[in-house]
Every structure is written in structure tokens, then in C-alpha cells.
Amino acid sequence: MTANIVWFDTAVRKEDRRRKNGHGSAVLWFTGLSGSGKSTLANALDRQLAGLGLNSYVLDGDNIRHGLNRDLGFSPEDRKENIRRIGEVAKLFVDSGQFALTAFISPYREDRRQVRELLDEGEFIEIYVRCPLDECERRDPKGLYRRARLGEIPEFTGVSAPYEEPESPELVIDTAEATVEESVEEILNLLEKRELIPRINR
């Protein structure tokens, strides 16, 4: 970073935007193996929040790699940079008074920790979307595990690259056991408990 770059404080503060919106803002960081259900849950939650008049946006791993991070591969270094950029973008959404719902494998604990440290206390909610590897492979919605087993995809998480499970996530959702509806309800209950959204009659 060059010495002549200075952070500019915006005229409208994060707190003002939250007050206007009538709810808090935070990053809901869905992490888990490919096929575990991260994108499905993030989008189902996004739909529920929108139906309640609450502001949120899904940042999906594949979508981000089509544009913002199209220059990155899947080496450990590129994975780290991928998550760093997403963390910075997600922080902007929080500052705008919205919920950022991020659906990324994000396999390394250190990378997730660094995103947490970008945000204020309570603004990073790590949701571990837990699902056994064999179930993820059975689902294999994109055919990626099959290709990885054939050696066509190097550095594939869970097959030829590691996944480091969260040690102290705010929430663990087992998608091999819970339905999408049950999982979304659990997340909404957590947001209510933390007073990030109003109490909902449902």
C-alpha cells in the first residue's frame, strides 16, 4: 500500500444505515465441503430475509470467480487471496447495513480467522455446514468429486487438498440430518437471539 492512500470516512455511518433499515448487519460465513449445501442454505436464507423486508445479499464462490476473482486458481496461495478479497467485499456490505451471506468452501482456519478480524465484534457469524464426505460425493451436484477422483481436478478440497473444520463456529448445521427449512429456522433464531433482526411471528 502506498503512503498517500488515506481511509475516507463516509458521511452516513454504519449505525445510521442499520437504524434506517430496522435491523443489524453481519457476515454469515457458510463454510464446508463442496456439495455440503452452503449455497442452498445461503439462498434459502436470503429468500426468507427478503420476504421479511430485511436486506441481504449472497456472495457465492462460483459467481465471484466469474468476475472479481477470475484471475485466481486453487493453489493454497490463490485460495488465501480469494478469501481475503471476499472478506473485504463482505465488510463493505456490513458497513452498508446489510447481511452478507457468503458461500465458500474456505478450507483454511487461518483465512477465516483473518476475515473475522476485519469486522467488529459480533459481525462475523461462522456457520459450519457439516456433511460427511461420502454424502457430499453422493450428491456431487457439479460432478466435481468424480473428476477429482479421476485426477482431472488438482488441489480439490476433501480429495487432494485439506479442509480444516471450524473449531468454534457460531453455528453448526448438519445437512445430512436437517432439512433446508429446519436449518434456515435455526439461523433465524440465532439472528433473533443476537438482536440482529426483529422478533418474527412464524
NUFILO-386784 format. One line per field, with one value per residue (C-alpha): residue in one letter; x, y, z; residue number from 1. Coordinates in pm, 1 decimal, decimal comma. Each point is the difference from the previous one (the first is absolute). Last residue first. Example, Ala and Ser with C-alpha at 12.3 -4.5 7.8 and 13.67 -1.06 7.14 Angstrom:
! residues 2
aa (S:A) .
px (1367,0:-137,0) .
py (-106,0:-344,0) .
pz (714,0:66,0) .
i (2:1) .
***
This chain:
! residues 202
aa (R:N:I:R:P:I:L:E:R:K:E:L:L:N:L:I:E:E:V:S:E:E:V:T:A:E:A:T:D:I:V:L:E:P:S:E:P:E:E:Y:P:A:S:V:G:T:F:E:P:I:E:G:L:R:A:R:R:Y:L:G:K:P:D:R:R:E:C:E:D:L:P:C:R:V:Y:I:E:I:F:E:G:E:D:L:L:E:R:V:Q:R:R:D:E:R:Y:P:S:I:F:A:T:L:A:F:Q:G:S:D:V:F:L:K:A:V:E:G:I:R:R:I:N:E:K:R:D:E:P:S:F:G:L:D:R:N:L:G:H:R:I:N:D:G:D:L:V:Y:S:N:L:G:L:G:A:L:Q:R:D:L:A:N:A:L:T:S:K:G:S:G:S:L:G:T:F:W:L:V:A:S:G:H:G:N:K:R:R:R:D:E:K:R:V:A:T:D:F:W:V:I:N:A:T:M) .
px (-4385,5:-16,3:342,6:202,9:198,0:336,9:354,8:-122,2:254,2:-283,4:-190,2:298,4:42,1:-368,2:25,8:292,8:-192,6:-302,4:220,8:127,9:-346,5:-120,0:305,9:-60,4:224,6:183,8:253,0:-1,9:160,3:-4,5:260,3:-36,0:223,3:302,7:265,4:250,9:-100,1:91,4:324,1:-53,2:307,7:88,8:3,1:-345,6:-174,6:82,7:115,5:363,9:13,2:-315,6:23,7:154,8:-284,2:-102,0:-11,9:-224,9:-242,7:14,2:-78,0:-313,4:-177,2:-274,5:228,8:-286,2:167,1:335,7:-141,9:-152,7:334,6:174,0:-234,7:-191,4:57,3:-99,2:208,6:-156,7:245,1:-173,2:220,9:-149,1:-0,9:315,9:95,2:120,0:334,9:103,8:-266,9:147,3:340,9:-147,5:-157,9:338,9:168,8:-259,3:67,9:-261,0:-194,2:-266,3:-182,9:-363,8:-8,9:-321,8:64,8:-267,2:-58,8:66,9:235,2:295,7:-96,1:-2,8:342,6:128,7:-117,1:212,6:309,8:-60,1:-52,0:336,5:176,8:-182,1:121,6:347,5:26,8:-134,8:256,1:286,3:-125,8:-25,4:-351,0:25,2:-53,7:-40,1:-378,1:-20,5:-228,5:-182,8:-87,0:182,4:-251,7:-289,2:160,9:56,8:-336,3:-43,5:-367,2:-159,9:-210,6:-245,0:-303,1:-359,2:-112,9:-27,8:351,4:125,7:-169,0:138,1:351,2:-30,3:-88,9:286,5:255,7:-130,8:21,3:336,7:149,7:-157,9:281,2:68,2:351,6:115,3:-89,0:-15,9:-296,3:115,5:-294,4:149,1:-186,3:-254,0:-261,6:-365,8:-244,4:144,0:28,5:153,5:246,0:94,7:58,3:212,3:217,4:61,7:-114,8:266,6:257,1:341,0:283,5:298,5:324,6:216,4:312,1:235,2:-43,3:-140,5) .
py (-1751,5:319,0:157,3:176,5:278,8:-74,3:37,7:-40,6:-276,7:-234,8:106,7:-74,7:-339,9:-83,5:96,9:-241,4:-285,8:70,2:-11,2:-342,8:-138,7:118,2:-143,5:-333,0:-122,7:-334,7:-15,8:379,1:11,2:365,4:128,8:354,5:267,3:-200,2:-93,8:-243,2:35,1:-306,6:20,5:-133,3:-146,3:-37,2:-313,1:-138,7:212,7:324,5:-46,9:100,5:-155,3:-52,0:-262,3:-263,1:-246,2:38,0:377,0:-45,0:-213,2:245,1:290,1:-138,7:330,5:-128,7:-258,9:-133,9:-333,9:172,1:238,5:-301,1:-182,6:309,7:22,1:329,3:296,5:348,1:188,6:340,0:271,6:318,9:305,6:331,5:-82,8:195,8:231,5:-138,3:-46,5:-242,7:-247,5:3,7:-85,4:-287,5:-144,4:3,6:-159,6:-276,4:-113,1:-165,1:307,2:-219,1:320,3:107,7:355,1:155,1:372,1:155,0:366,7:332,8:145,8:-62,5:-366,9:-6,7:164,4:-264,9:-271,2:155,4:1,0:-357,3:-107,1:145,1:-182,2:-324,2:-3,0:106,5:-303,5:-232,2:144,4:-74,5:-351,3:-66,6:12,8:255,8:374,8:245,5:-39,5:138,6:298,3:-149,7:-364,7:-98,8:201,4:-193,8:-334,8:86,0:162,5:341,9:5,9:334,1:117,0:273,4:-86,9:40,2:-329,9:-161,5:121,3:-174,0:-324,8:10,0:74,4:-291,2:-236,5:144,8:-49,1:-349,2:-121,4:168,2:-175,5:-340,6:-246,1:-50,7:143,7:-26,1:253,5:369,8:236,7:340,4:208,9:348,1:253,7:279,9:110,0:75,3:284,6:103,9:366,3:-86,5:-233,9:268,4:254,0:-248,4:-62,3:373,4:235,2:263,4:-261,1:-9,9:13,2:-227,9:156,2:-112,6:216,4:-246,4:-267,9:-341,2) .
pz (1232,2:204,6:-41,2:266,4:-164,2:-162,8:131,4:356,8:67,0:91,9:-311,8:-224,3:169,6:-45,5:-367,9:-38,9:160,1:-217,7:-308,9:104,4:65,5:-341,3:-177,2:169,2:281,3:10,4:-284,6:3,2:343,4:101,2:243,3:132,7:151,1:-107,4:256,6:-153,4:-363,9:-207,0:-196,8:-351,6:-165,5:-369,4:-218,5:76,2:262,6:-176,3:-359,2:-56,0:-347,2:-208,6:-276,3:224,9:-53,5:363,7:-55,3:-303,5:197,6:288,7:-231,4:-164,6:65,9:231,0:166,6:215,9:71,6:36,4:259,5:176,8:-2,7:136,7:297,0:24,5:228,1:-105,0:254,3:48,7:104,1:107,5:-41,5:115,0:372,2:80,6:-285,5:-329,2:-168,9:276,3:-108,6:-350,9:144,6:198,5:-313,8:-172,7:302,2:18,2:-358,2:-221,2:-114,8:-168,7:-83,4:37,5:140,5:123,5:46,5:219,3:-68,7:172,3:-262,0:233,2:6,7:-380,6:-5,7:241,3:-240,5:-275,0:221,6:110,2:-359,0:-94,6:284,3:-82,1:-360,1:109,4:228,6:-268,8:-239,6:239,1:78,6:-376,5:-140,6:-279,4:10,8:-289,9:-7,3:350,6:-51,9:-296,4:-58,4:318,7:202,0:-152,0:79,6:365,6:67,4:162,2:96,7:86,0:292,3:95,2:212,1:-122,1:152,0:-342,0:-74,8:314,8:-99,5:-354,5:128,4:242,6:-285,1:-203,8:276,7:75,2:-359,9:-49,1:303,6:-58,8:70,8:-371,1:15,0:359,4:264,4:84,4:17,1:126,4:113,9:-11,4:209,7:-3,4:249,5:-61,4:-54,9:-334,6:96,0:336,3:-167,0:-249,7:276,0:196,2:-305,4:-26,5:-273,9:-74,0:-98,7:168,3:-253,5:63,9:-123,7:-293,0:-40,6:169,9:-264,7:92,5) .
i (202:201:200:199:198:197:196:195:194:193:192:191:190:189:188:187:186:185:184:183:182:181:180:179:178:177:176:175:174:173:172:171:170:169:168:167:166:165:164:163:162:161:160:159:158:157:156:155:154:153:152:151:150:149:148:147:146:145:144:143:142:141:140:139:138:137:136:135:134:133:132:131:130:129:128:127:126:125:124:123:122:121:120:119:118:117:116:115:114:113:112:111:110:109:108:107:106:105:104:103:102:101:100:99:98:97:96:95:94:93:92:91:90:89:88:87:86:85:84:83:82:81:80:79:78:77:76:75:74:73:72:71:70:69:68:67:66:65:64:63:62:61:60:59:58:57:56:55:54:53:52:51:50:49:48:47:46:45:44:43:42:41:40:39:38:37:36:35:34:33:32:31:30:29:28:27:26:25:24:23:22:21:20:19:18:17:16:15:14:13:12:11:10:9:8:7:6:5:4:3:2:1) .
***
